[in-house]
Amino acid sequence: MKKVTKVSRDKVKSFDFAKKPHTPGFLFPVAREIISKPVLNGRNFKLTKTNMESVDGPYLMLVTHSSMIDFMVMTVAVQPYRANNVMTLEGFNTYTEPLMRSLGVLGTRKYVSDLNLIKNIRYCIEKLKNPFVLFPEARYSLDGCTSYIPESTAKLVRMLRVPVVVLRIHGNFVTQPQWNKIDKGNHIEAEMIQIITPQECKKLSVPEIDARIKEAFQYDDFKWQYEKKIKIDHPKRAEGLHALLYKCPACQTEGETYSEGTKLWCGHCGKEWEMDEYGRMHALEGETEFPHIPDWSNWERECVRKEIEEGTYYFEDTVMVDTLPGSLKFYHQGEGKLIQTPTETRVECNYHGEAYTLTRSAMNLESMHIEYDYLGRGDCVDISIPDDSFWCYLSKRDAITKISFATEEMHLLAVRKAEEAKAAAEKAAEEK
């Protein structure tokens, strides 16, 4: 068993989020030429540009996010420029802080307010005059479709008042989804589109900007694969799919689906499905409830939404907790509890030798960073506070997808209730 890290909390080195970034060094173009381009050329990569003629000078580029290949596509799309971008601290831990700093990368934590990040994005654009690349979904897509995009992205656009460009990538998900990390090596293409001009940034409202971003971010990689007839004949293409499709549509049982090779089956009722070479599901007997995989995952989300709205949703698990206060190392805190109700997410654990409870309300936790079998250690969720990140490794199988869905649905319900309460209060004030 992994030993608890014994170190005083006041001696733990934190990350300097305020440190000013600089223009990426020579490694940026070197990586573009000797890593990104050869890999993408091997996949017959195609980039199309729309409405980009007037983009001159620094701009904000928003990129869809499904795999590490996205960073390669980004480096090619921004040429001849060197772009600053943002990465969460586990990336700094994996690739080292000196390397990330040299590449002009800004560090951040997921789903916490970060004024230093906003200041440094402005610095990159206004002082360094560089394009800035942001992945507003803040995590890899789970099913090859658009993930949750917070309205804070639109607020940032309104503040920066520079051209806004969307880089929408296709094929990056189906070649290597997070629940099946085998790289299938298939074709990838991307669209680079200016969706908002600097003049429009000034006159559009935040909701209007938000709507335009979300419209431009609509994608469905399985649909793209099927319509383009991109053939993926890898013999293990369905392995890991049970982590996403954790609920059987035939018997409604959760956490008892399994996958191997090209097949998915329910261990409770025995029903089987096969994934064909174009990403479609086929029941081996009886009705095929969801030929299109995102329809299956959307149904799972709807089921979670119903539980939350009815107040019956509850999750609890014994977890192993590691914390990541900076970029140097994870600190093992031992065993703890992860609890989620319709109104909050809570971690109860020992934290550097003291009892500690981390609580994030549904209102202030808009989404959840999850990792399938992170670094071979198992499924985990990452929940952050401003000065630390708690990585919770679950003991229950195939639970993190539902936790992810639940976190977003809890937040949306909390926002809706707050808006309804505000509207009711305003109406009552008017009637007085």
N, C-alpha and C positions, 0 to 999 in steps of 0.2 A: 504494500500500500504506500502511496506517495506520502512523504512526511510533510507535516505542516511547517510552513516557513516561519521561523521564529525571529522576528525582527520588530523593533519598536516602530510604531506608526510614524513617529516624528522623524525617523531616520530614513524613511522611504523616499526615494527621489521621484518627484513629480515631473510632468512634462511642461516645458515652457511654451505655452500656446501664444504668448505675446511676442515671441521672437520674430523679427521682421524677415520675410522671405526675400529671395533674390531671383534674378532671371536664371533659368536652368542653365547649367554649365555645358561643356562640350559633350558630356555623356548623353545628353538628350538627342542631338542629331546622330550621334554614333549608334545609339540603340535603335533609332528609326531606320538607319541604313543597314545595320548588320543583324538586327533581330526582327523588327516589325515587318519590314518590306519582304524579306525572304519568306517568312511564315505566311504572310497574306498572299504573296504571289503563288505560293504552293496551293492556295485554296481558290485560285482564279478570282481574287478579290476585285470588286467593282465599286467605285465611289461616284455617285452622281451629285451635282451641286445645283441648287435652285435658289434664285433670288440672292445670289451672293455677290453680284457685280458691284453693288454699292458699299459692301463691307470693307472699310479701309481703316486700319488702326485697331486698337484693342476691342475685343468683344467678349460676351459671355456665351460659352457653348455648353448646352445641356445635353447630356448623353444618356441613352438608354443603357441598362446595366444587366448583363446576364452572365458574363464570365470574364476571366483575366484577359481574354483576347480583346476586350473593349479598349484596354489601354494601348494596345498595338494599333488598333484602328484610329484611335484619337491622335497618336503621334504622327500618323500619315496624313490625317485629315487637316491638321493645322499647319502643315508645311506651306511655306518655308519658315514659319515662326516656331519659336519654342514657347510652350504654354505652361503656365502654372496650373496645378490642380490640387485637389484635396484627397486625403486618405486617412482612414481611421488608424488608431494606434497599433492594432495588431499587425498592420502592414509595416509600420516602422519597426516593430519588434522582429518581423520576419526578415526584412531587407536591410535593417540597421538604419538608425537615425541619420548618421553622416551621409549615407548614400541618398536617402530621401530628401534631405535638405539640399544636397548638391543638385538634385533634379528639380528644385523649386517647389517641392510638394509641401502643402500645409497639413499639419496634423489636427485631428478633431476627434470627438466622441460622438457616437450616434444618439440622436434624439434627446440632446440636452441643449439648452440655450448657450450660445457661444459668441459673445460680443467680439472676442479677439479674432475669431474667424471672419466675421463681417469686416472688421477693420483691415485685416490683411488681404482680403479679396479686393477691397477698394484700393489698397496700396499697390497690389499687382497691376490693376487696370489703370489707375490714375498716375502713379509714379513710375512704375516699371514699363508701362505701356504694352503689356503682354496680353494675349488672349487668356482667359481664365476658364478652366474646364471644371464643371460640376456634374455630379451624378445625383440628381435630385431624388431618385427613388431610394438612395442611401443603402441599398443592399441588392444582391442578386435576385432576379426574378425567380419565383418558385415554379411557375408553370409556363414560362415563355410569353407571358402577357404583361401589360403595364401594371406596375406595383403602385402603392400609395405615394402620392406626391403632395407634400404639405404646402399650404398657402404661403408659407414663409418664403418659398422660392419666388413667388410673384412679388412679394414685398421687396425682396432683394433686387429684382429687375427694375422695379419702380424707382429705387434709390440710385442704382448705378447709371441708368440712362445711357446705355451703350447698346449697340446691336445685339440682339438675342438670336443665337443660332442653335438649332436642334440637330443632333447627330443621331439618327435612328438606324440601328444595326440589325440586320437579319441573318439568321443562320448561326449566330454565336451561341444561342441557347441550345438548339437541337443537337449541335455538335458535341456539347459537353455540359448538360444540366448539372446543377449542384448535387442532385441525388444520384447521379451516375457520372462520375468524374473521368470516365474513359473518353479521351479525345478521339472522335470519329473522323476528324480531318476533312469535313465536307465544305462545300462552297459557302462563302460569306460575302455579303454586299451591304452597302450603307448609303443613306441619303443624308446630305448636309443641306439644311434649309434655313434661311433667315426668316424668322416668324414675326419679329418685332423690330422696328426701326427705332433709333434714338428719339425721333420726334413722337412716335407712338408711345414710348415709355412715359413721356411727359403728360400726354393727354388721356391715356387709358387708365381706368380705375384698377385697383388691385384685383377685384373679382373678374374683370374683363381680361386682365393679363393671365390670371390663373386659368381661366377657361381656354384661352388660346394655347397655353403650354400643355394642358391636359389633352386638348384635341390633337396637337402635334405629336404627343407621346403615345398615341394609340398604336399598339402593335400586337401581333399574335404569331409567334414563331412557328407553332405547329400548323396554323392555317397557311402561312407563307410556304412552309415545306411542302404541304399537300398540293397547293395550287401551282407551285413551281416544279412539282414532281422531282424534288430533291431526294434521291434514293439513299437511305442509310441502311445497309444490309449487315451491320455489325451483329454477330451472333449473341451479344450481351446487351443489346440496345434497351431492353426493358428492366435490367437489373437496377434495383434501388427505387423503382417506381412506386413501390408500396409505401415509401416514406411520404410521398405526395398524396397518393390515392389511398389514404388510411382507412376510409370508410366504405364498406361494401354496399352498393346500391341495391343489391338483391335482398339481403337480409338485414341491412342497416347496422351491422356490427362494426364497431370501431377497433382499430389496433390489432386486427387479425388477418390483414392482407399480407401476402408474401410475393416475392418476384424472383425470377431466375431466367437467364437466357432472354427469350423473347416473350415470356409469359408472366401474367399476374393472376393470382388466385386468392380466394377467401378461405382461410383455414377453418372458418366456422360452418359455412354452408357448402363449401366445395366448388362454388362456381368459378370458372376459369375464363380468362380473356387472353388474347394474343395481340401484341403490337406489330403491325405490318411495317414494311420498309419505308412507308411514307408517314409514319407517326400516328396512324389510326388504330383504334382498338376494335377488336372483334370477339364477341362471346363465342366460345367453342360450342356451347349449347344454349338454346333459348334466346331471349331478347338481348341485343346489345344496347344497354341503357345509355351509354355515352361514348359514341365513336370518337368524339373530339375530346382529348384529354382536359383542356381548360373548362369544358362544360362540366366535367366530373368534379374538378376542384372548385368551381363556382357553386355547384350544388352543395359541396361540403361546407363552404363558407356560409351559404344560406341557412344550413342546419345550425351552425354555430350562432349566427345572428339571432335565430329564433330562440335558442337557449338563453342568450344574453337578454333579449327583450322580455322573456318570461321570467327572468331572474333565477333560472335553474342551473346556469353554468357555474361549474366549480372545478378547479384543478389543484391538486397538491401532489408533490413528489419529493422524495429525498434526493438531494443533489450533492455533488462535490463542487466546491466553490474555489475558483482561482480569481485573483484580482490583478488588474493591470493599471497601475497608477501612472506609469510613464512608458517609455519605449524599451527599457533595458530588459525587464524580466517580469514574468508572472509570479505572483506570490500565492502559494497554496494555503487556503484558510480552513480546509477540512470539510466535514459534512455539514449540510444545512438543509433548509426547507425552501422550496419554491411554491408559492401559493398565489392563485389568481381567482378573483371573483369578478362579477360584472362591473365592479366599481374601482378595483385597484389590482396592482401586481405587487407582490411582496416577497422579499428574500430575507430569511431569518438565518443567521449564521454567526460564527465566531469571526471577528475581524481584528487581526493582529492581537489575539489573546483576549479580546473583550466581546461580550455579547452585543450583537448589532442587528438592527432591522432596517432594511432599505424598503421604502414604500414609494411607489409611483402611482398616482391616481390616474384613472382613465382619461381625465381631462388633459393631463400634462404628459402622457405617454402615448404618442400618436401612432407608433409602429414598433416592431420588435426585430432586432437583428438576431437571426438564427443561423446555425451552421449544422449541416448534416455531417456527422462523423468528423468533427474538426480535428485535423492532424492525427487522425486514427484513434482518437481518444473517446469518441462517442458523440452523440447529438448534444448540442448545447445552445443556450440562449445567452445573449450579452445584454445586460441592463446597466446603464451608466448613471452616475451622479457627476457633478462638475469636475471632481478631482480624482475619480477612480471609475473603473469598469468591472462589474462582477460577472464572471463567466461561470455559468451554472451548467454542469454536466448532468443530464437526466439519467435516472435509472429506469424509467418507463420507456418502452419502445414506441417509436412512431407517434410521439406526442407534440413535437415542436411545430409541425405545420398547423395543427389546430390552435396552438398557443399564439402563433403569428396571426392567424385569421381573427382570433378572439380579441387580441390587443387592438387591432384596427377597428373592429366592430364596436368594441367598448368605447373607444375614443369618439367614433362618429355618433354613437348614441348619446354620450355625455355632451357633445357639442350641440346636438339637436335639442336636447332637453334644456340646455342653457339658453339657446336662442328662443325657444318657446316660452321659457320663464321671463326672459327679457321683454318679449313681445306682449306677454300678458300684463306685465307690470306697466309698460308704456300705455297699453290700452286702458288699464284701470286709472292711470294718472290723467288721461285725456277725459275720462268720464266724470271725474270729480269736478 
